[in-house]
């Protein structure tokens, strides 16, 4: 039902009130049930469509990040999007543990900073694997030493590099690590009341589980907020498939090596006949000497040809395209 009543609906409502079928209290109760509470101190600046697009972006990011960490750490890695929430920056800072691993980054050419908060269990599991250990975090959470921070910075930079691929259908961005902090109370990238979107990733490395929180302030995404829509995402993806991606696919196909086989004929022999074959025996095929031969591309018959010589070498001359039905993949 539309939010604005048509003239016919207004007339019907007035007639129902006049006849007593509907009382003013019923109308009041119906309107009250449709009232939604709106907090002007923390407005929802991201629409459902924009939240859905961000989820698609970071689902792609999870796949890329899983591939990188699994290959780099040589262990089982599982990463998935757990939730997307809108909240104030102050609420986000209060929700993360202390100490933790807070990575502050930029997303060039966008102005502003974002945060990638990695739970210490995950960070120490990564560091332990890189040092040749089993990937178990320490019993007591602590800050990073200088050596651990230097090693972990390289991993974090590579994790941020995957932002470029994940955001490719929306905007060309380049995430760059600015600094690493362990106390979230020392981090102030926006005003406490500023709205942010927090993407929570559930991460499991070996037997260690933890969360990765990516905090993106609204003011950071504001220049491209209109592009965070499903329509823009899929239209841009389709455009890329018809240009650069299709051209790259065509170039790869043109360089692919495909076996070509010419079938001279077929016959059937019993096992005893096969065992009795001697030098000089003649096996009769089902093709006549002047009949066309089948040419197989891979496992499929594609052409008909006649045998002959090309200089001093055997060759074939394509005479027709094979049109005897359509073969399936199983065939």
Secondary structure, DSSP 8 states (H G I E B T S, - for coil): --SS--HHHHHHHHHHHHHTSS-HHHHHHHHHHT-----TTS---S-HHHHHHHHHHHHHHHHHHHHHHHHHHTS-EEEEEEEEEEEEHHHHHHHS-SS-EEEEEEEETS-SEEEEEE-HHHHHHHHHHHTTS-----SS-----HHHHHHHHHHHHHHHHHHHHHTTTT---EEEEEEEES-GGG--SS-TT-EEEEEEEEEEETTEEEEEEEEEEHHHHGGGGGG-SHHHHHHHHHHHHTTHHHHHHHHHHHH----EEEE-------HHHHHT--TT-----SS-TTS-EEEEETTEEEEEEEEEEETTEEEEEEEEE--SS---S--
